Amino acid sequence: GGHNLLRLMCQRQLLEASTAQRLLRRSPVEQPFGLYLKQREILTAKQLQRLFAIQVMHQIRALFALEDARFQFRDDPELPYSEMTGISIRATEVILPGLRALKNWAIIKNSLPDAMSGLLRYATQPTMRLKSTEQQVWHLANGKISLQAIAQQLQWPLLDVQQIAFCLINAGLLEEVPIETRVPVTSLVAASPGELASTPQSEAKVSQTFIAKLEQYLRI
């Protein structure tokens, strides 16, 4: 395998190049190099987490900035243990910071949740740390009020609420749902079956296949 992790350690002056090479030769073949260094108390858990963030998190975030890209994942990637920190992370925990860093929202403007849709929480408590603005949207996500009503209540631009909701939906924290409304009987009679069947649904969710494959790649 490559020596990107080793090079990164040296660049950050965590290890001398000669020392790193010697330790790598001594490291068990089927054990993450980072875990070996932690067990030997050569690097701390915090240092390894920082290396993981640079090595993986920053690279994954860059994927979300691509305007038109196609990804091809191998089912049997050869991941050298010399490149592993021993740290793993769920794919959904990468998606939220990745979307937060998105600069050009125009590329997914048509995928934002509908202004008249509601938001529903998947759990009673968020499974990851949220920013203040995300927490406020989270607390109002009861499935009964629309994004437009949430924006009015918070006195925020609707687009801001839609973007926050988009991030939380794709992080697996919220679900976009149609809001139940009382429809007069006369309206039901006049409406065609096609009209009754149509409900505003967002096509915003990141491909579940992409998330599943990403999950495999992040188990390092």
Buried (B, 14 or more C-beta within 10 A) or exposed (E): EEBEBBEBBBEEEBBEEEEBBEBBEEBEEEEBBBBBBBEEEBBEEEBBBBBBBEBBBEEBBEEBEEEEEEEEEEEEEEBBBBBBBBBEBBBBBBBBBBBBEBEEBEBBEEBBBBBBBBBBBBEEEBEBEBEEBBEBBBEBBEBEBBBBBBBEEBEBEBEEBBBBBBBBBBBBBBBBBBBEEEEEEEEEEEEEEEEEEEEBEBEBBBEEEBBEBBBBBBEB
